[in-house]
């Protein structure tokens, strides 16, 4: 093979690998919390992985970053304004920053500020401010392509802590959750922002805090999310309401992004129960058959991940491992208490909500196996709710005004 052709092919393969390891939206490439990254440390040194860079004073908020095409995308809050901020992935240097909306009203304990993860799709990014302002921006420079407001345009109703979801891009369609009586969910043309359909879930209530997942394919494809009414599914093509499951409702806030495996869907309330349903179709109707529910599966803020047929999630006090098919709990360990989870290359990355520490954990049904721990410097006094993100050899940890990138690639 001629050397120039070989070099070009090598560069193409490298680019393909890097892109495959991006985390371009909420909870990674397919929104499951599972990264495609490989070649990472299986065990950390005693003092944790090395810091690649630290950026301070980026603005406050609870937004988890997205990483795509050599850039880090995150939402931030300065005073009463919310911004999209873009940084260089290797250095942390700012590329651009654009105002995207205002801080939405908190009507309970005060946790104001942006909390959605930008969705990167080709040459555009999609950002949702906590006041309901939804924008499509050019990834290159932040120029606005279009915008809609979920509260004003759809008479939407967010939960007590404003709009929180990270919007879904599915092909040419953007799917979001205005909430309320006229548009529990809505589908928009991602290129223009024009409405495709509005879905009304009977007594659906507020939008709550989950992000939408895709279940199934073709004519049977559904969008599944967690409203105040409960876990719901709607037809992806028409928005027709199909089913609701109410037993995993949390009395205060429905937060978890559903975990889906085939026709089975797991949901949970942080102060209630967790459980799985199996979707069963009959003609044009779909029912959600309960398979199990259990108090010990009460996942809330930190989400849950599915690894090798086992479900890992954190209650407010402990990490658990449970069989996804049966709900049987293999073990539970207090470790970092309540925590947010991500998975990459055979390891769970668990970030504690109270102290902000990150533990590296080997998945196993035999028990808790910690393989390292790091303590973030420059910690704020606020809860460490943003999820850890693993992409392209980096571990990205956001804490209010601080964003840290650790090097977790094995040498």
N, C-alpha and C positions, 0 to 999 in steps of 0.2 A: 504494500500500500504506500503511495507517495506520502512523504512526510507532511506536507501542508494539509492533505486530506485527513491524515491520521490525527494531526493536532486539532483540526476543526471538529472532528468526531469526538475527541477527548473533551474538548471544551463544551460541546453539546451535551455529552453525558454528565459532565460535572454540573452544568446549569440545570439539567433535569433533576439531578439528585438534590440540589439546593432547593429548588422549587418544591419538591416533594416533602421537604422537611420544614417548609413554612408553616405558620399558624395564622392563616389569613382572616380568621373570624373567631367568634366566641367558642371556646373549648376546642379549637383546632380545626383541621381540614373538613371533618364531617360532624363537628359539634358534639362529639362523644367524650371529649377529655382525653382521647388517646392520640398521641403523636406518632408520626411515621419515622421519627428520628432514630438513627442507629449509631453505633460506635461511641456510646457515652460511658462515663465512669460507672462501674458496677458497685464501687465502694468509694466513699470520699475520704480524704486524709482527715486527721484529727481536727485541723483548723478549718475544714470545709473547702470547697472549690475556690479558686482565685477569682477576684473581681476583675471583670473586663473593663467596665466603666460605671460611673455613678453620675446621675444628673439630679441636681437639687433645684428646688423652687420652680417646679413645672406647673404649679397650681394644685389645688386640692381635689378631692373626689375619690370615688371607689371604682373607677373604670379599670378593667383588665385590658392590657395591651394586645394588639394583633401585630404579627410580624410577617411581612411579605415583600419579596423582591428587593431585599437589602434595606428595608425601612421598618421602623417601629411606629405604629399608629396607636395613639391613646387619646382619650378625652380628659379634659381638665376643667377646673373651675377657678375663676379669679373674681372675687367679690360676688356679684349676682349674674355674671356672664359665664357661659360654658364655651369651650373651645375644642377644636380638633388640633392636635399637636403631632407633628411628624418628625422623627429623629433618624439619623443614620444608624443602621443596625450595628456597625462595627465600632463606631466612636461615640455614639450618643449625642452628636452635634445636631442642633436644630436645623431642619430643612425648611419647614413653613408652619405657620400657626394661623387658624382662622376661627372667628367667632361663629358658633352654630346655634345658639339659643340662650335662654335664660334658665336660672335655677327653678325647678318646679317646687311647688309648695309641699312641705312636710306637715302632716296633720296629726302626728303622734310624737314620740321622742324624736329629737332633731338630729337627722343625719343628712343634711342638705348636700347637694352637689351631684355632678354627673356620675353615672354608674354603668352605662352601656359600653360594650366593646364595639369599635368600628368594624364593619364588614367590608373587606377588600375584594373587589371583583373586577379583574382586568384592569382597565385604566380609570375606574371609578372607585370611590369609597362611599359607604352609606353610614350616616351617623344620626343617632337619635338623642337629642337633649332631653333632660328630665322634665322640661315643660311641654314636651310633646312635639317639638319642632324636628321634623324628619328631613334630612338633606342628602342629596346626591352631589358629591364634590369630585372634581378632577383630581386624581391621585398625584399628578405631577406638581400642581401648584395650589390646590385647594379652591380653585375657581368653582363657584356654585353652578351646577347644571340645572337643578330644580329643587323645590322644597314643598312640603305639605305640613300641616299641623294636625296631629292626631286629635287633639282636644277641640280645635275650632272647626276643622273641615269635616270631621266625622261625629261631632258631639261626643267625643270619647271621654271615658271616666277612668283615670288611673287610680291605683290604690293609695293608701295613706302616705306612702313615701315616693309619690310621683312616678313618672315613667322610668322603667329600668331595663326592659328587654333589649337584646341585641338582635336586630332585624335579620330575617332570613332571605337570601337570594337563591331562588330555585329556577334555573334556566333564565328566561327573560322576565321572571316574576319576582317582585319583592312582596313578602308576606309579613304583616305586622299585627299588633294587638291594640287597637284604640280603646276597646272596652266600651261598656254602656249598652244602650238599648238598640242602637242603629248599626253598630259595627263592632261586634265582639272581636272579630278578626277582619282584616281587609287585605285584598291582593291588589297590587299596583303594577303598572308597566315600569320596569326598572329604568328604562331609557327616558321616559317622559314624566313619570309620576302620576299618570292618569289612572283612575280607578278601574279595575277589571271586575271585581265583585266585592260586596260587603256581606259578611256572614253574621247572622243573628243567632246567638245561642240563647234559648229561652231562659230567662232569669240568670243570664250569664254573669251579670254584675261587673265589677271593676276588672281592669286589665291584670292586676297583680304583678308578679315579678319574674315569671318564667320566660324562657325563650322557646320559640316554636321549633319542632322537629318534624322531619319527613318520615312517614311510615308507608311502606308498600310502594307500588309502581304502577304505571299505566293507568287504566280506568279506575283501579282500586286504590290509587294513591291518596293518602290523607295528610293533613296537617294536624299535629297533635300538640297541645299545650295545656297549661294549668291556669284556669281562671278562678275567680272567687267562687263560682258555682262548683268547681271541681276540675278534674282532668277531662278534657274534651277532645273530640275528633271531628273534623269537617272535611268534606270532599275537596280535594285540591283543585279540581277543574272548575267547580261551580260555587264553592263555599257552603254547600248544603250541610246543615248540622246533622251529624250522624249518631253520636252517643256521648254519654257523660258518666263518669265514675266519681262518686262523692265521698267514699269512705276514707280517703287519704287527705282530706281537707285539713289544713292547719287552722286553729281558731284565730290566729292573728295575721298570717301571711303565707300564701302559697308561692314558693320560691323555686323549687328544684326544676331544672330542665329535665324532661322525661328521658329515661333510659330505655332504648328500644332494641329488641332482638327479634327479628322476624315479625310475627303477629303478637308478640308479648311486649307489654309496656309497664315499666316500673315508675311509680311516683311516690311521694312521701310528704308528710308535714313534719317540720322540725319539732313540734310539740304535740304531735299526734301519733299516727302510725305510718308505716310504709308498706307497700304491697304491689303486686303485679296482677294485671288483667291480660286475658287473651282475647284478641279481636276476632269475632266470628261473623262472617258475611252471609246474608240470605237475601238474594235478589238485590234490591237497592238499599236495603237496611243493614246496619252493622250493630252488633251488641258487644259490650265489654264484659266478659265473664270473669269474675273474680277467681284467681288461683290461690292467693293467700294474702293476708295482712298480718303485721306484727308490730308491737310497740318498739321492739329492739331495732327496727329498721327505719326509725324516724329521722330521716336526713333532712336538713334544712339548707342553710346558707352555703355549705361547702360542696354540694352536689355529690353525685355518685358515678362510678366508672365500672365498666364490665370488662373483666380480664379472664380469659380462659374459662368461661362459664361461671365465674364467681363475681359477685357484686361487692364492691368496696365503697364504703361511705362513712361519714362521721355524724354521729348524733351530737348533741351539744357537749357531750362529755368524753366520747371515745370513738376510735376507729373500729369498724367491724368488717368481717369477711363472712359472706353468706352465699349459699347456693342459689343461683338465679332462678332455677327451675322450681325449687321447693320453698325457698325462703328460710331454710334451716341455717341458723347462725353457727359458723364454725368456731369463731372466737371473737372477742372484743377486748380492746386494749386502750387504756386512757391516753397514753403517749402524749400528744400535744393538746388533748381536749378537742373542742370543736375546731375543725380545720377544713380547708379547701384542697381539692385533689386534682392532680393531673398524672398521666402515665406516659412513659417513653422508654423504649429499649429495655424492657424487663424490670423496670423499677417504677414505684409510685412516688411521686413528689407531693408531700403533705405539708401544707403551710398553716401553722396554728393561728387562730383568730386573735388570741389574747396577746401572745408574746411576739408574733411575727416570725418565729423560727421555722425553718424548713427541714423536714426529715426525709431521708432517702430510704425507702422501704421495699424489701423484696416481697412480691406477692407469694402467698403460700396459704394453703388450707390448714397447715400444721400450727401456725401461730404467728405472732408479730415478730418480724425480723428486720431490725433497723440496721442500715448500712452506712450511716453518716448523718450528720446534722450541722446546720449552719445557723449562726445568729446574725441577723441583719444589723448593721450599724445605722445610725441616724434614724432610729425608730421614732415615729410619732406616738402620741398618746391615744390615737384613734384605733378602733378595731382593724385588724389586717384582713379585710374581706376580699380584696382583689385576688383572683386565682393565680397560682404560679403558671408560667408559660414556658414550654421547652420548644426551641426552634433553632435549627442550624448551629448546634453546638452550644447554644446559650440558654441559660435559665434566667428569665426575666421576672423580677419581683417589684411590684409597685406598692408604695406605702404613702398615701396622700401626696405630698409634694416631692417625694423622692422616687426615682426609678433606678433600679440596679440591674446590671447584667453580669451574671457569673459565667465563667467558662467551665462547662461540664463535659467537654469533648475529651475522650480518652486520648492520650498522647501515644 
